[in-house]
């Protein structure tokens, strides 16, 4: 009888563990994800979820995507793999190196050759005529400088606009009468300060601290 009870308890624990693990969607092993137009590949050991700093910025194939603004948020993202464990995904080295390449400057325009100098002694200058001056030789013009394209960085889309994370808000919505709810971003409420339309606040986790986002111009 005791053996039967032990087997039933072991089966129940196994069923609960499988049910909890199935609540987190799983991606194919080794498959990259696509985020902000770039491919991210699984890399490094898993880490524990830190709701104080990690911010949700999107979803891929039903799996939420998080970034850590304090640890290279452009090249590394985090996806949950079960429980409180997060697996880092990183952009390829080639794409990271491409961000640092400055395009070559435009070719200098063709400059017409300066006319041959004229010996003033060979000219017949009539009375009251204006002497001929030699045109200055400035040489070839320098090519204009081109700035490299700016990185789009990390951002979220809300109300048809792009918002960039700019820090944490020390107070929550229940303790600050300035903030009002204006919508939802995935499962999170979106707050905004009364009279200010260029800044929003989104919780990093349900009931967690607010992350401040500024409107990208």
MOKADA-V286160 format. One line per field, one symbol per residue. phi: phi as a letter, one per 20 degrees, with the letter a starting at -180 (. if undefined). psi: psi as a letter, one per 40 degrees, with the letter a starting at -180 (. if undefined). burial: I if it has 24 or more other C-alpha atoms within 12 Angstrom, else O. A space follows every 10 residues. Layout:
BEGIN
phi=???
psi=???
burial=???
END
This chain:
BEGIN
phi=.fffffffff ffffffffff fffegdegfn ffddblmced dgbmffcefd ffcfcfcrbc lndfdccdge clfedccccf cpmdecdfcc fffffffffe eeffffffff dffffffdff feeeeffmee fedfffdemf ffffedffff ffmebcdblm cdcdfcqdef deffdcffec fcrcdledfd dbffncddbc ccffbgmefe decdffe
psi=dddddddddd dddddddddd dedhiiihhe hiihhfeihh ihiiiiiihg eddhhheaih fehihiihee ggedehihhi ehbeihhihi iiddddddde hhiiiiihih hiiiihihhd deihhiieih ihihiiheai iiiihhiihi hdahiihhfe ihhhheaihe iideehedhi heaihbehih iihheheehi hhidiheaii hhhihh.
burial=OOOOOOOOOO OOOOOOOOOO OOOOOOOOOO OOIOIIOIII IIIOOOOOIO IIIIIIIIII OOIIIIIIIO OOIIIIIIII IIOOOIIIII IOOOOOOOOO OOOOOOOOOO OOOOOOOOOO OOOOOOOOOO OOOOOOOOOO OOOOOOOOOO OOIIIIIIOO OOIIIOIIIO OIIOOOOOII OOOOIOOIII IIIOOOOOII IIIIIOOIII IIIIIOO
END
